[in-house]
Amino acid sequence: DRAHKSHPAASGAAWERLASALVYVALLIYSVYPYSDYDWGWHYRYGEYLFTHGRILREDIFSWTMSGYPWVNHSWLFDPLVYAIYTPFSFIGLSIAGALAALLTFHLCARRAHLAYWQTAVLAVFFVTLTRDIMMQGLRTQVVGLLLLALLGDLLARQRAGQNWPHWVLPGLFCIWANLHGSFLLGLVVFGVYVAWDVVFAQVRGHALPRRWFLFAGSFLASFAATLVNPFTYGVYVEARRHFGNPHLTYVVEWMSPNFSELVGMVFLAYTLVVA
């Protein structure tokens, strides 16, 4: 009788796992876009130069108009990755790698919520709509940056749950991130908000800061120091300041203000209200 009663529950759990797996398969297939990153050429050539010469380029040797121009390549570590994937697998490999990165990003964002399969499916629709401009060209530095941001969120959630090992992992994450993409600055802001919020929360509650907070704050300072472990040291921050002040950013789609009259804008507003 006990076996008979447990059978429907086991079948339901099996169906839930299968349906969730199908959602992930559908998301993976949808995320395989034809590779169309217009920055691919110089990423590939810089990666090729590193592999063949064993030296990181600090100036532009491929441009006809600005040959020799000193340039802080904050994504230098991404370039050999593009070269290593493209050489044996061509553009198909870069497209699949981008889709896998998108899938892992989604999983890191959704895994802690323990959603039903249909809830995961609804969330996947929001995910592909809101990240379309980033993901639709295959493996790009922005895709890697978004994946690392999701990994940061997962580590911060684990820290908030009482685990101490993220304190030691976070500086290593930022060291790698600062060599892959300039979005590590956003990661530092998110990390800093978490650290500052714990202070505000303790003040509101009238509690003393726990000992773990000092370890957390130390991890933040160590993470900032780890971003300086790159071929250009503080130059990545100087380059970021110049970048944010560039008037031509208004022509780059990732830097344009959202148009809330379009579908993506309406989805963003609806999603924000649901989350709130």
C-alpha positions in Angstrom: 0.0 0.0 0.0 2.9 2.4 0.8 4.5 1.6 -2.5 1.2 2.3 -4.3 0.9 5.7 -2.6 4.4 6.8 -3.3 4.2 5.9 -7.0 2.3 9.0 -8.1 4.7 11.3 -6.3 7.7 9.6 -7.9 6.1 9.9 -11.3 5.3 13.5 -10.7 8.9 14.2 -9.7 10.2 12.3 -12.8 7.9 14.4 -15.1 9.0 17.6 -13.4 12.7 16.8 -14.1 12.0 15.8 -17.7 9.9 18.9 -18.3 12.5 21.2 -16.8 15.2 19.5 -18.9 13.1 20.1 -22.0 12.9 23.8 -21.1 16.7 24.0 -20.9 17.1 22.1 -24.2 14.6 24.5 -25.9 16.5 27.5 -24.4 19.9 26.1 -25.7 18.5 25.6 -29.2 17.0 29.0 -29.3 20.2 30.6 -28.1 22.3 29.2 -31.0 22.4 32.3 -33.2 24.5 32.6 -36.4 27.8 34.1 -35.3 27.8 37.8 -36.3 30.0 39.7 -33.9 31.6 42.5 -35.9 34.5 42.7 -33.4 35.5 39.1 -34.1 38.3 40.0 -36.5 40.5 41.9 -34.0 39.7 39.5 -31.2 40.9 36.6 -33.4 44.1 38.4 -34.6 45.0 39.5 -31.1 44.5 35.9 -29.8 46.5 34.5 -32.7 49.3 37.0 -31.9 49.4 35.8 -28.3 49.5 32.2 -29.3 52.2 32.6 -32.0 54.4 35.3 -30.2 53.7 34.6 -26.6 53.3 38.3 -25.9 50.4 40.5 -25.0 49.9 43.4 -27.4 50.0 46.8 -25.8 49.5 48.8 -29.0 47.5 48.5 -32.2 49.5 46.8 -35.0 46.5 45.8 -37.2 44.9 49.2 -37.9 45.9 51.1 -41.0 44.7 54.5 -39.7 46.1 54.2 -36.1 48.9 51.7 -36.2 51.0 51.7 -33.1 48.3 53.5 -31.0 48.7 52.5 -27.3 45.6 50.7 -26.2 44.4 49.1 -23.0 42.9 45.9 -24.1 40.8 45.0 -21.1 39.5 41.8 -22.8 43.0 40.4 -23.7 42.2 37.1 -22.1 39.1 36.6 -24.2 41.0 36.9 -27.4 43.0 33.6 -27.1 39.7 31.9 -26.1 38.2 33.1 -29.4 41.3 31.9 -31.3 41.3 28.5 -29.6 37.6 27.8 -30.3 37.5 29.2 -33.8 40.6 27.4 -35.1 39.2 23.8 -34.8 35.4 24.6 -34.8 35.0 27.7 -36.9 32.0 30.0 -36.4 29.7 27.1 -35.5 31.9 26.5 -32.4 31.6 30.2 -31.4 27.8 30.1 -31.8 27.5 27.0 -29.7 29.9 28.4 -27.1 27.8 31.5 -26.8 24.6 29.5 -26.4 26.2 27.3 -23.7 27.3 30.5 -21.9 23.7 31.9 -22.1 22.3 28.6 -20.8 24.7 28.5 -17.8 23.9 32.2 -17.1 20.2 31.4 -16.9 20.8 28.4 -14.7 22.9 30.3 -12.2 20.2 33.0 -12.0 17.3 30.5 -11.7 18.6 27.5 -9.7 18.2 28.9 -6.2 14.5 29.7 -6.8 13.5 26.0 -7.0 10.9 26.8 -9.7 8.4 24.4 -11.2 9.0 23.6 -14.9 6.3 26.0 -16.1 7.7 28.8 -14.0 11.2 28.1 -15.4 9.7 28.2 -18.9 8.1 31.6 -18.2 11.3 33.0 -16.8 13.2 31.7 -19.8 11.0 33.7 -22.1 11.8 36.9 -20.1 15.5 35.9 -20.1 15.8 35.5 -23.9 13.8 38.7 -24.6 15.8 40.9 -22.2 19.2 39.5 -23.2 18.6 39.2 -26.9 20.8 42.2 -27.9 23.7 40.6 -25.9 23.3 36.9 -26.8 22.2 37.1 -30.4 25.7 37.3 -32.0 27.3 34.2 -30.4 30.2 34.2 -27.9 31.2 37.8 -27.2 32.9 39.6 -24.4 29.5 40.9 -23.2 28.2 37.3 -23.0 31.2 36.3 -20.8 30.6 39.4 -18.7 27.0 38.5 -18.1 28.0 34.9 -17.2 30.5 36.2 -14.6 27.9 38.6 -13.2 25.5 35.7 -12.7 28.3 33.7 -11.0 28.9 36.7 -8.7 25.2 36.7 -7.8 25.3 33.0 -7.0 28.4 33.5 -4.8 26.9 36.4 -3.0 23.7 34.4 -2.3 25.8 31.6 -0.9 27.6 34.1 1.3 24.3 35.5 2.5 23.2 32.0 3.3 26.0 31.6 5.8 28.8 30.0 3.8 32.3 31.3 4.3 34.1 29.8 1.3 32.8 32.5 -1.2 34.9 35.1 0.7 38.0 33.3 -0.6 36.7 32.7 -4.1 35.5 36.2 -4.9 39.0 37.8 -5.3 39.9 35.1 -7.8 36.7 35.7 -9.7 37.5 39.4 -10.0 41.0 38.8 -11.0 39.9 36.7 -14.0 37.0 39.1 -14.7 39.2 42.1 -15.0 41.2 40.4 -17.7 38.1 39.2 -19.6 35.8 42.2 -19.8 35.3 45.7 -18.5 32.0 44.8 -16.8 34.0 43.8 -13.7 33.3 47.4 -12.7 29.6 46.6 -12.5 30.5 43.5 -10.4 32.4 45.7 -8.0 29.4 48.0 -7.6 27.0 45.0 -6.9 29.5 43.6 -4.4 29.9 47.0 -2.7 26.1 47.4 -2.4 25.9 44.0 -0.7 28.7 45.0 1.8 27.1 48.4 2.5 23.6 47.0 2.9 24.8 44.8 5.7 26.0 47.9 7.5 22.7 49.7 7.0 20.7 46.6 8.1 22.7 46.3 11.3 22.2 50.0 12.0 18.4 49.8 11.5 18.2 46.7 13.7 20.5 48.3 16.3 22.8 45.3 16.1 26.6 45.2 16.1 28.3 44.1 12.9 28.9 40.4 13.0 32.4 39.0 12.7 31.6 37.6 9.3 30.9 41.1 7.9 34.6 42.0 8.4 35.6 38.9 6.5 33.1 40.0 3.8 34.4 43.5 3.7 38.0 42.2 3.5 36.9 40.0 0.6 35.6 43.1 -1.2 38.9 45.0 -0.7 40.9 42.0 -1.8 38.6 41.7 -4.9 39.3 45.4 -5.8 43.0 44.8 -5.4 42.7 41.6 -7.5 41.4 43.7 -10.5 44.8 45.4 -10.6 46.4 42.0 -11.4 46.4 42.5 -15.2 48.9 43.6 -17.8 47.7 47.2 -17.6 47.2 47.5 -13.8 45.3 50.7 -13.0 45.1 51.5 -16.7 41.9 49.5 -16.9 40.3 52.1 -14.7 41.7 55.0 -16.7 40.4 53.3 -19.9 37.0 52.9 -18.3 36.8 56.6 -17.4 37.7 57.5 -21.0 35.1 55.0 -22.3 32.3 56.4 -20.3 33.1 59.9 -21.5 33.1 58.9 -25.2 30.3 60.9 -27.0 30.1 58.1 -29.6 28.5 55.7 -27.1 25.1 56.9 -28.2 25.6 55.0 -31.4 26.3 51.7 -29.7 23.1 49.6 -29.1 24.1 48.4 -25.6 24.5 52.1 -24.5 21.2 53.4 -25.9 18.4 54.3 -23.6 15.6 51.7 -23.6 12.6 52.6 -25.7 9.7 51.5 -23.5 7.3 51.8 -26.4 8.9 48.7 -28.0 8.3 45.1 -27.0 11.6 44.8 -25.0 10.8 47.9 -23.1 7.3 46.7 -22.2 8.7 43.3 -21.2 11.3 45.1 -19.0 8.6 47.1 -17.3 6.4 44.1 -16.7 9.3 42.0 -15.4 10.3 44.8 -13.0 6.8 45.0 -11.6 6.6 41.3 -11.2 9.9 41.1 -9.4 9.0 44.1 -7.2 
